[in-house]
Amino acid sequence: MSIFPALKWLKTYHPTHFKADVVAALIVLAMLVPQGMAYAMLAGLPPVMGIYASILPMIIYAFTGSSTTLSIGPVAIISMMVFSALQPLFAVGSTAYIEAACLLAIMVGIISLILGLFRFGFLIQLISHPVIKSFIIASALLIALGQFKFLLDIPLQTNNIPEFIGSLVINFHHISFLSMGVSLAAISILVFLPKWVRSDFLNKTIPLLLVLSSIIVVYAFSLDQHGLKTVGIIPTGLPSFHFPTWNFDLVQKLLPSAFMIAMISFVESLAIAQATALQKRDDLNSNQELIALGLANIAAGINMGFAVSGSLSRTVVNSDAGAKTPMSGVMSSLLMIAVSLYFTSFFQNLPLTILAATIFVSIWKLISFLPFFETWKYSKADGLAMWATFFGVTCIDISTGLVIGIILTFILLLWRISRPHIAVIGLVEGTQHFRNVSRYDVLTTETIASFRIDENLNFLNAHVLKGYIITELSHNPQIQHVVINCSSISNIDLSAVEMLEDLNRELLQLGIQLHLSEVKSPVMDRLNSSRLINMLSGKIFLSHYQAIQTLSPEILHP
């Protein structure tokens, strides 16, 4: 792991790479300008902060990240989480709200940086894929519904669906038909025009062309004077480096949200990077990604931005556009600097409905309920975790829903471990293989009971194995040997070893010997440091076939 992976690609950077990176940067810029402003608005922040959040983070990631194509910047889900964290604490858009957004980005960066430096990249495994998928779909639904306050120009509560429905009913008669008409036109253009235009380049620039044309229309017909809300005056120039004001109480309040945003940002970014890693031959490192995201978020926070992450749409476009190295991200940042210096005044007549329509169309593609039914059909436990996460996010709030999903995942995991699959096994005739007696036609003998547990042996399931063995022995008083096949056991804890010691002692009192077979080396190391080795009434066999061959050779020649 290196703090500056860029040293690898900078050494081999070629002029032909520069041309490809510039072209990719121009195409990404066409998406980044409207998306950055829209996602800042989604976070309850001034649109210009979306531009600020797209400058330094991309440069920082280009030199510290391990992906050659990942596009870092504002994204919908992280923006929604920022809004969810700050909206209960401050008035949306106020100075205190903006300061808190910057502080939250720095906290997210520090958490990610610490986790990366101490090699906690494995934390991605703490959130199951079904929960992540459900969280993204539920968040996308809330984000899409949240755009109706701009599409219809009415005040709406969008923390959850019940609040949204209630506020929509109350404010329904205040709908602006001008805003609704512009919104329907914009959505129609974004949905149907790409189906008629066959040029990939033009399709990718449609959102930017829509933004530019809407600004011209608003200016030409003075629609802003007829009630159509626009972005308004946007400061020209680059943001100054500024560490936001903070206090211990505020840090305490923001810490849970900062940790959640850091986790989701990491999981989302790594998943996106992996989508293009094989094609680009990227050597992804989860800990390096945490460091890069941490530095990018810290840079966003001290440069008047907000929390950032990897963007799926921009990353795919960046890769498809032919980006060769992370220099394309640097180029995009430099172009965004030009926008902030010379073109921000051009966007003051941009209708908020256009930005909302851009978010609505891009995010609606993520909403699908098919994965819920497919997951439920495959695994009821994973399906339950998905539905619980979905209803938690949509009916309570984003952070609570995610916590519910993570906690339920762990509970179901512990439940599965505590209910391991245990089988009585017998010899498949003519082979040296042993299979479940309830599934295969196998050879067995009345004097030997062979068991296989398909799970690591620990305090959660040790008593289950012991109870299963005792139950089986109660049905056959002629058993003289019990053989536990350990082929599926990769780890064994002290509770499980003590259970085997008790089982060995109890079986010995009944005149039954306890044997083990196919013990893996890590498990054998644990057993060698316990009393079981000296106490064991039977033997430890290299293979289960050898055990049966020794204890009951007549079964091999029926």
C-alpha positions as CSV (number, residue, x, y, z in Angstrom):
1,M,0.0,0.0,0.0
2,S,1.4,3.4,-1.0
3,I,0.2,6.9,-0.1
4,F,0.8,8.0,-3.7
5,P,-0.1,5.2,-6.2
6,A,0.1,7.9,-8.9
7,L,3.9,7.4,-8.9
8,K,3.2,4.2,-10.9
9,W,1.2,5.6,-13.7
10,L,3.1,9.0,-13.9
11,K,6.3,7.1,-14.7
12,T,4.8,5.6,-17.8
13,Y,2.5,8.5,-18.8
14,H,2.5,9.0,-22.6
15,P,1.3,11.9,-24.8
16,T,-1.3,9.6,-26.4
17,H,-2.7,9.1,-22.9
18,F,-3.1,12.9,-22.5
19,K,-5.3,13.2,-25.6
20,A,-7.6,10.4,-24.5
21,D,-7.8,11.8,-20.9
22,V,-8.7,15.2,-22.1
23,V,-11.6,13.9,-24.3
24,A,-12.8,11.8,-21.4
25,A,-12.6,14.8,-19.1
26,L,-14.7,17.0,-21.4
27,I,-17.4,14.3,-21.6
28,V,-17.4,13.9,-17.8
29,L,-17.6,17.7,-17.4
30,A,-20.9,17.7,-19.4
31,M,-22.4,15.5,-16.7
32,L,-20.5,16.9,-13.7
33,V,-21.7,20.5,-14.0
34,P,-25.5,19.8,-13.8
35,Q,-25.1,16.8,-11.5
36,G,-22.8,18.7,-9.1
37,M,-25.2,21.6,-8.8
38,A,-28.2,19.3,-8.5
39,Y,-26.7,17.1,-5.8
40,A,-25.7,20.2,-3.8
41,M,-29.3,21.3,-4.0
42,L,-30.4,17.8,-2.9
43,A,-28.1,18.1,0.2
44,G,-29.8,21.4,1.0
45,L,-26.8,23.5,0.0
46,P,-26.2,26.3,-2.5
47,P,-25.7,24.8,-6.0
48,V,-22.2,26.3,-6.3
49,M,-21.0,24.0,-3.5
50,G,-21.5,21.1,-6.0
51,I,-18.9,22.8,-8.2
52,Y,-16.6,23.3,-5.3
53,A,-16.9,19.7,-4.2
54,S,-15.9,18.6,-7.7
55,I,-12.5,20.4,-7.8
56,L,-10.0,19.4,-5.1
57,P,-11.5,15.9,-4.3
58,M,-10.9,14.7,-7.9
59,I,-7.3,16.0,-7.9
60,I,-6.6,14.4,-4.5
61,Y,-8.1,11.0,-5.5
62,A,-6.3,11.0,-8.9
63,F,-2.9,10.9,-7.0
64,T,-3.9,8.7,-4.0
65,G,-6.6,6.3,-5.4
66,S,-6.0,2.9,-6.8
67,S,-8.6,3.1,-9.6
68,T,-7.7,4.6,-12.9
69,T,-11.3,5.6,-13.9
70,L,-13.2,6.2,-10.7
71,S,-14.9,9.6,-10.8
72,I,-15.1,11.3,-7.3
73,G,-17.5,14.0,-6.5
74,P,-21.1,14.7,-5.3
75,V,-23.5,11.7,-5.6
76,A,-27.2,11.5,-4.9
77,I,-27.2,9.0,-2.0
78,I,-24.4,10.7,-0.1
79,S,-26.1,14.1,-0.7
80,M,-29.3,12.7,0.7
81,M,-27.5,11.3,3.8
82,V,-26.0,14.8,4.3
83,F,-29.4,16.4,4.2
84,S,-30.8,13.7,6.5
85,A,-28.0,14.4,9.0
86,L,-28.2,18.2,9.0
87,Q,-31.8,19.0,8.4
88,P,-33.0,18.2,12.0
89,L,-30.2,20.4,13.4
90,F,-30.1,23.6,11.4
91,A,-32.2,25.7,9.0
92,V,-31.6,24.4,5.5
93,G,-29.3,26.7,3.6
94,S,-28.3,28.7,6.6
95,T,-24.7,29.6,7.4
96,A,-24.7,27.2,10.3
97,Y,-26.0,24.5,8.0
98,I,-23.3,25.1,5.4
99,E,-20.6,25.1,8.1
100,A,-21.9,21.8,9.5
101,A,-21.9,20.3,6.0
102,C,-18.2,21.2,5.6
103,L,-17.4,19.8,9.1
104,L,-19.3,16.6,8.3
105,A,-17.2,16.1,5.2
106,I,-14.0,16.5,7.2
107,M,-15.3,14.1,9.8
108,V,-16.1,11.6,7.1
109,G,-12.6,12.1,5.7
110,I,-10.9,11.6,9.0
111,I,-12.9,8.4,9.8
112,S,-12.0,7.0,6.3
113,L,-8.4,8.0,6.6
114,I,-8.0,6.3,10.1
115,L,-9.7,3.1,8.9
116,G,-7.5,3.0,5.9
117,L,-4.2,3.7,7.7
118,F,-5.1,0.9,10.3
119,R,-6.1,-1.5,7.5
120,F,-9.8,-1.8,8.3
121,G,-10.7,-2.2,4.6
122,F,-12.3,-5.5,5.6
123,L,-15.2,-3.5,7.1
124,I,-16.8,-3.6,3.7
125,Q,-17.8,-7.1,4.6
126,L,-19.9,-5.9,7.6
127,I,-22.7,-4.8,5.3
128,S,-24.2,-7.6,3.3
129,H,-24.9,-7.1,-0.4
130,P,-28.7,-7.5,-0.1
131,V,-28.7,-4.7,2.6
132,I,-26.6,-2.4,0.4
133,K,-28.8,-3.1,-2.6
134,S,-32.0,-2.4,-0.5
135,F,-30.5,0.7,1.0
136,I,-29.6,2.1,-2.5
137,I,-33.1,1.4,-3.9
138,A,-34.9,2.8,-0.8
139,S,-32.6,5.9,-0.8
140,A,-33.2,6.3,-4.6
141,L,-36.9,6.3,-4.0
142,L,-36.7,9.0,-1.3
143,I,-34.4,11.1,-3.5
144,A,-36.8,10.8,-6.4
145,L,-39.8,11.8,-4.2
146,G,-37.8,14.6,-2.7
147,Q,-37.5,16.3,-6.2
148,F,-41.3,16.9,-6.3
149,K,-40.9,20.0,-4.1
150,F,-38.9,21.5,-6.9
151,L,-40.8,19.9,-9.8
152,L,-44.1,21.2,-8.4
153,D,-42.7,24.2,-6.4
154,I,-44.4,23.3,-3.2
155,P,-43.0,22.7,0.3
156,L,-42.7,19.0,1.0
157,Q,-41.2,16.9,3.9
158,T,-39.1,14.1,2.4
159,N,-37.4,12.4,5.4
160,N,-39.7,9.5,4.9
161,I,-42.7,8.4,2.8
162,P,-45.4,9.1,5.5
163,E,-44.2,12.7,5.9
164,F,-44.0,13.1,2.1
165,I,-47.6,11.9,1.6
166,G,-48.9,14.1,4.5
167,S,-47.2,17.3,3.3
168,L,-48.2,16.6,-0.4
169,V,-51.9,16.4,0.7
170,I,-51.7,19.6,2.7
171,N,-49.9,21.6,-0.1
172,F,-51.5,20.0,-3.2
173,H,-53.5,23.1,-4.0
174,H,-50.4,25.3,-4.1
175,I,-48.9,23.4,-7.1
176,S,-47.3,25.8,-9.6
177,F,-48.5,24.8,-13.1
178,L,-45.6,26.7,-14.7
179,S,-43.1,24.6,-12.7
180,M,-45.0,21.4,-13.4
181,G,-45.1,22.1,-17.1
182,V,-41.4,22.9,-17.3
183,S,-40.7,19.7,-15.2
184,L,-42.8,17.5,-17.5
185,A,-41.0,18.9,-20.6
186,A,-37.6,18.4,-19.1
187,I,-38.3,14.8,-17.9
188,S,-39.7,14.0,-21.4
189,I,-36.6,15.3,-23.1
190,L,-34.3,13.4,-20.7
191,V,-36.3,10.1,-21.1
192,F,-37.2,10.1,-24.8
193,L,-34.6,12.1,-26.6
194,P,-31.7,9.5,-25.9
195,K,-33.9,6.9,-27.6
196,W,-34.0,8.9,-30.8
197,V,-30.4,10.2,-30.8
198,R,-27.9,7.4,-31.9
199,S,-24.7,9.3,-31.0
200,D,-23.3,8.2,-27.7
201,F,-21.5,11.5,-27.3
202,L,-24.7,13.5,-27.8
203,N,-26.6,11.2,-25.4
204,K,-24.1,11.9,-22.7
205,T,-24.3,15.7,-23.2
206,I,-28.1,15.9,-23.3
207,P,-28.4,17.0,-19.6
208,L,-25.8,19.8,-20.2
209,L,-27.6,20.8,-23.4
210,L,-30.9,20.9,-21.5
211,V,-29.3,23.1,-18.8
212,L,-27.9,25.5,-21.4
213,S,-31.1,25.7,-23.4
214,S,-33.3,26.2,-20.4
215,I,-31.1,29.1,-19.3
216,I,-31.6,30.7,-22.7
217,V,-35.4,30.2,-22.6
218,V,-35.7,31.6,-19.1
219,Y,-33.7,34.7,-20.1
220,A,-35.5,35.2,-23.4
221,F,-39.1,35.0,-22.0
222,S,-38.3,36.3,-18.5
223,L,-39.9,33.2,-16.9
224,D,-38.2,33.9,-13.6
225,Q,-40.5,37.0,-13.3
226,H,-43.5,34.8,-13.8
227,G,-42.9,32.6,-10.8
228,L,-40.3,30.1,-12.1
229,K,-37.6,29.7,-9.5
230,T,-34.0,29.7,-10.6
231,V,-30.7,29.1,-9.0
232,G,-30.0,32.8,-8.5
233,I,-26.8,34.6,-8.1
234,I,-23.8,32.2,-7.9
235,P,-20.5,33.6,-6.5
236,T,-17.7,33.8,-9.1
237,G,-14.2,32.6,-8.2
238,L,-12.6,29.8,-6.3
239,P,-13.5,28.9,-2.7
240,S,-11.1,29.9,0.0
241,F,-9.5,27.3,2.2
242,H,-11.6,27.4,5.4
243,F,-11.8,25.1,8.4
244,P,-15.4,25.2,9.6
245,T,-16.3,26.2,13.1
246,W,-17.1,23.3,15.4
247,N,-17.7,22.4,19.0
248,F,-17.6,19.1,20.9
249,D,-21.4,18.8,21.1
250,L,-21.8,19.2,17.3
251,V,-19.1,16.6,16.6
252,Q,-21.0,14.2,18.9
253,K,-24.2,14.8,17.1
254,L,-22.7,14.4,13.7
255,L,-20.4,11.4,14.5
256,P,-23.0,8.6,13.9
257,S,-24.0,10.1,10.5
258,A,-20.3,10.7,9.6
259,F,-19.5,7.0,10.2
260,M,-22.5,5.9,8.2
261,I,-21.6,8.2,5.3
262,A,-18.0,7.0,5.4
263,M,-19.1,3.4,5.3
264,I,-21.6,3.9,2.4
265,S,-19.1,6.1,0.5
266,F,-16.5,3.4,0.8
267,V,-18.8,0.5,-0.1
268,E,-20.3,2.4,-3.0
269,S,-16.9,3.6,-4.4
270,L,-15.2,0.2,-4.1
271,A,-18.1,-1.5,-5.8
272,I,-18.0,1.0,-8.7
273,A,-14.2,0.8,-9.0
274,Q,-14.5,-3.0,-9.2
275,A,-17.0,-2.7,-12.1
276,T,-14.2,-1.3,-14.3
277,A,-11.1,-2.8,-12.6
278,L,-10.9,-5.9,-14.7
279,Q,-11.2,-4.0,-18.0
280,K,-8.5,-1.5,-16.9
281,R,-6.3,-4.0,-15.1
282,D,-6.5,-2.0,-11.9
283,D,-4.9,-3.3,-8.8
284,L,-7.5,-2.2,-6.3
285,N,-6.6,-2.0,-2.7
286,S,-9.5,-1.5,-0.2
287,N,-7.3,0.2,2.4
288,Q,-5.8,2.5,-0.2
289,E,-9.3,3.4,-1.3
290,L,-10.2,4.3,2.2
291,I,-7.2,6.6,2.4
292,A,-7.9,8.2,-0.9
293,L,-11.6,8.8,0.0
294,G,-10.5,10.2,3.4
295,L,-8.2,12.7,1.9
296,A,-10.7,13.6,-0.8
297,N,-13.4,14.3,1.8
298,I,-11.1,16.3,4.0
299,A,-10.2,18.4,0.9
300,A,-13.9,18.9,0.2
301,G,-14.6,20.0,3.7
302,I,-11.8,22.7,3.9
303,N,-12.6,23.9,0.4
304,M,-16.3,24.8,1.0
305,G,-17.6,21.4,-0.4
306,F,-19.5,18.6,1.2
307,A,-19.1,14.8,1.5
308,V,-18.2,13.1,-1.8
309,S,-18.0,9.5,-3.1
310,G,-17.5,7.6,-6.3
311,S,-20.2,8.2,-9.0
312,L,-21.4,5.2,-11.0
313,S,-22.7,7.1,-14.0
314,R,-19.6,9.4,-14.3
315,T,-17.2,6.5,-13.8
316,V,-18.8,4.4,-16.5
317,V,-18.8,7.4,-18.8
318,N,-15.2,8.1,-18.0
319,S,-14.2,4.6,-18.7
320,D,-16.3,4.3,-21.9
321,A,-14.9,7.6,-23.1
322,G,-11.4,6.1,-23.2
323,A,-9.8,7.5,-20.1
324,K,-6.3,6.0,-19.8
325,T,-5.2,7.3,-16.4
326,P,-6.5,9.2,-13.4
327,M,-5.2,12.3,-15.2
328,S,-8.7,12.5,-16.7
329,G,-10.0,13.4,-13.2
330,V,-7.3,16.1,-12.9
331,M,-8.5,17.5,-16.2
332,S,-12.1,17.5,-15.1
333,S,-11.1,19.4,-12.0
334,L,-9.2,22.0,-14.0
335,L,-12.2,22.5,-16.3
336,M,-14.4,22.9,-13.2
337,I,-12.0,25.6,-12.0
338,A,-12.6,27.4,-15.3
339,V,-16.4,27.1,-14.8
340,S,-16.2,28.5,-11.3
341,L,-14.0,31.4,-12.4
342,Y,-15.7,32.5,-15.6
343,F,-19.1,30.8,-16.1
344,T,-21.0,30.8,-12.8
345,S,-22.9,33.9,-13.6
346,F,-24.3,32.2,-16.7
347,F,-26.1,29.6,-14.5
348,Q,-28.0,32.1,-12.4
349,N,-31.1,31.8,-14.7
350,L,-31.0,28.0,-14.5
351,P,-34.5,26.8,-13.3
352,L,-34.5,24.6,-10.1
353,T,-37.0,22.3,-11.9
354,I,-34.3,21.4,-14.5
355,L,-31.9,20.3,-11.8
356,A,-34.6,18.4,-10.1
357,A,-35.6,16.7,-13.3
358,T,-32.0,15.7,-13.9
359,I,-31.8,14.1,-10.5
360,F,-35.3,12.5,-10.9
361,V,-34.5,10.8,-14.3
362,S,-31.0,9.6,-13.3
363,I,-32.0,8.2,-9.9
364,W,-35.3,6.6,-11.1
365,K,-33.3,4.0,-13.0
366,L,-32.0,2.6,-9.7
367,I,-35.5,1.9,-8.4
368,S,-36.6,-1.7,-9.0
369,F,-38.4,-4.1,-6.7
370,L,-37.4,-7.2,-8.7
371,P,-34.3,-7.8,-6.5
372,F,-36.5,-8.0,-3.4
373,F,-38.5,-10.9,-4.8
374,E,-35.5,-12.7,-6.3
375,T,-33.7,-12.5,-3.0
376,W,-36.7,-13.6,-1.0
377,K,-37.1,-16.6,-3.3
378,Y,-33.4,-17.6,-2.9
379,S,-33.0,-16.8,0.9
380,K,-35.8,-15.8,3.3
381,A,-33.2,-14.5,5.7
382,D,-31.6,-12.2,3.2
383,G,-35.0,-11.2,1.9
384,L,-36.1,-10.3,5.4
385,A,-33.0,-8.1,5.8
386,M,-33.7,-6.4,2.5
387,W,-37.4,-5.6,3.3
388,A,-36.5,-4.4,6.8
389,T,-33.9,-2.1,5.5
390,F,-36.3,-0.8,2.8
391,F,-39.1,0.0,5.2
392,G,-36.6,1.4,7.8
393,V,-35.2,3.8,5.2
394,T,-38.5,4.8,3.6
395,C,-40.7,4.9,6.8
396,I,-38.3,6.2,9.4
397,D,-35.1,7.7,8.0
398,I,-32.0,6.8,6.0
399,S,-29.5,6.2,8.9
400,T,-32.0,4.3,11.0
401,G,-33.0,2.1,8.1
402,L,-29.3,1.2,7.4
403,V,-28.7,0.5,11.1
404,I,-31.7,-1.8,11.1
405,G,-30.4,-3.7,8.1
406,I,-26.9,-4.1,9.5
407,I,-28.2,-5.3,12.9
408,L,-30.7,-7.7,11.4
409,T,-28.0,-9.1,9.1
410,F,-25.8,-9.9,12.1
411,I,-28.7,-11.4,14.1
412,L,-29.6,-13.6,11.1
413,L,-25.9,-14.5,10.6
414,L,-25.7,-15.6,14.3
415,W,-29.0,-17.5,13.9
416,R,-27.6,-19.4,10.8
417,I,-24.3,-20.2,12.6
418,S,-26.2,-21.5,15.6
419,R,-28.3,-23.8,13.4
420,P,-25.5,-25.6,11.4
421,H,-26.2,-28.3,8.9
422,I,-25.2,-31.7,10.5
423,A,-25.4,-35.0,8.7
424,V,-25.0,-38.7,9.4
425,I,-22.8,-39.9,6.6
426,G,-22.1,-43.2,5.0
427,L,-19.8,-44.7,2.3
428,V,-20.7,-44.4,-1.3
429,E,-20.2,-48.0,-2.6
430,G,-17.1,-48.5,-4.8
431,T,-15.6,-45.1,-3.7
432,Q,-13.8,-43.5,-0.8
433,H,-16.4,-40.7,-0.6
434,F,-18.9,-40.2,2.3
435,R,-22.3,-38.6,1.8
436,N,-25.5,-37.8,3.8
437,V,-27.5,-41.0,4.5
438,S,-30.8,-39.1,3.9
439,R,-29.8,-38.0,0.4
440,Y,-27.7,-40.9,-1.0
441,D,-27.7,-44.7,-1.1
442,V,-24.7,-45.4,1.1
443,L,-23.2,-48.2,3.2
444,T,-23.2,-47.9,7.0
445,T,-22.6,-50.2,10.0
446,E,-24.5,-50.5,13.2
447,T,-21.3,-50.2,15.4
448,I,-20.1,-46.9,13.9
449,A,-21.9,-43.5,13.8
450,S,-20.3,-41.0,11.4
451,F,-21.2,-37.3,11.7
452,R,-20.2,-34.2,9.6
453,I,-20.9,-30.6,10.6
454,D,-20.8,-28.1,7.8
455,E,-19.8,-25.1,9.8
456,N,-16.9,-23.8,12.0
457,L,-17.3,-25.2,15.6
458,N,-17.8,-22.5,18.2
459,F,-19.8,-21.5,21.3
460,L,-22.9,-20.8,19.1
461,N,-23.3,-24.3,17.7
462,A,-21.2,-26.7,19.8
463,H,-24.1,-27.7,22.0
464,V,-26.2,-28.3,18.9
465,L,-23.7,-30.9,17.6
466,K,-23.5,-32.6,21.0
467,G,-27.3,-32.7,21.2
468,Y,-27.5,-34.1,17.7
469,I,-25.0,-36.9,18.4
470,I,-26.7,-37.8,21.7
471,T,-30.1,-38.0,19.9
472,E,-28.7,-40.3,17.2
473,L,-27.0,-42.6,19.7
474,S,-30.2,-43.0,21.7
475,H,-31.7,-44.7,18.6
476,N,-28.9,-47.3,18.3
477,P,-27.5,-48.9,21.5
478,Q,-25.1,-51.0,19.4
479,I,-22.8,-48.1,18.5
480,Q,-19.2,-48.6,19.7
481,H,-17.5,-45.7,17.8
482,V,-18.4,-42.1,17.0
483,V,-16.4,-40.5,14.2
484,I,-16.7,-36.7,13.6
485,N,-15.7,-35.7,10.1
486,C,-14.0,-32.3,10.5
487,S,-13.5,-31.6,6.8
488,S,-15.7,-28.5,6.9
489,I,-14.3,-27.1,10.2
490,S,-11.7,-24.4,9.6
491,N,-11.8,-22.9,13.1
492,I,-12.7,-24.1,16.6
493,D,-13.0,-22.0,19.7
494,L,-12.4,-23.0,23.4
495,S,-16.1,-23.6,24.1
496,A,-16.2,-26.1,21.3
497,V,-13.1,-27.9,22.5
498,E,-14.5,-28.1,26.0
499,M,-17.7,-29.6,24.5
500,L,-15.6,-32.3,22.8
501,E,-13.9,-33.0,26.0
502,D,-17.2,-33.4,27.8
503,L,-18.6,-35.5,25.0
504,N,-15.5,-37.7,25.0
505,R,-15.9,-38.3,28.7
506,E,-19.6,-39.1,28.6
507,L,-19.2,-41.4,25.6
508,L,-16.4,-43.2,27.4
509,Q,-18.7,-43.9,30.3
510,L,-21.0,-45.7,27.8
511,G,-18.1,-47.7,26.4
512,I,-18.1,-45.7,23.1
513,Q,-14.9,-44.3,21.6
514,L,-14.8,-40.8,20.1
515,H,-12.7,-40.4,16.9
516,L,-11.9,-37.4,14.6
517,S,-11.1,-37.5,10.9
518,E,-9.9,-35.0,8.3
519,V,-8.8,-32.4,10.8
520,K,-7.3,-29.3,9.1
521,S,-4.0,-28.0,10.3
522,P,-5.3,-24.7,11.9
523,V,-7.8,-26.8,13.9
524,M,-5.1,-29.4,14.8
525,D,-2.9,-26.6,16.1
526,R,-5.7,-25.6,18.5
527,L,-6.4,-29.2,19.6
528,N,-2.7,-29.8,20.3
529,S,-2.7,-27.0,22.8
530,S,-5.8,-28.4,24.6
531,R,-6.3,-31.4,26.9
532,L,-8.5,-33.2,24.4
533,I,-5.5,-34.8,22.6
534,N,-4.5,-36.7,25.8
535,M,-8.0,-37.4,26.9
536,L,-9.4,-38.6,23.5
537,S,-10.6,-42.2,23.8
538,G,-10.2,-42.9,20.1
539,K,-7.9,-41.7,17.3
540,I,-7.5,-38.9,14.9
541,F,-7.5,-40.2,11.3
542,L,-6.1,-38.5,8.2
543,S,-9.2,-39.4,6.2
544,H,-12.7,-40.6,7.0
545,Y,-12.1,-43.6,4.7
546,Q,-9.1,-44.6,6.8
547,A,-11.2,-44.3,9.9
548,I,-13.8,-46.7,8.6
549,Q,-11.2,-49.0,7.1
550,T,-9.6,-49.3,10.6
551,L,-12.7,-49.5,12.7
552,S,-14.9,-51.6,10.5
553,P,-13.1,-53.1,7.5
554,E,-16.0,-55.5,6.7
555,I,-18.1,-52.5,5.5
556,L,-15.7,-52.1,2.6
557,H,-16.6,-55.6,1.2
558,P,-20.4,-55.9,1.5
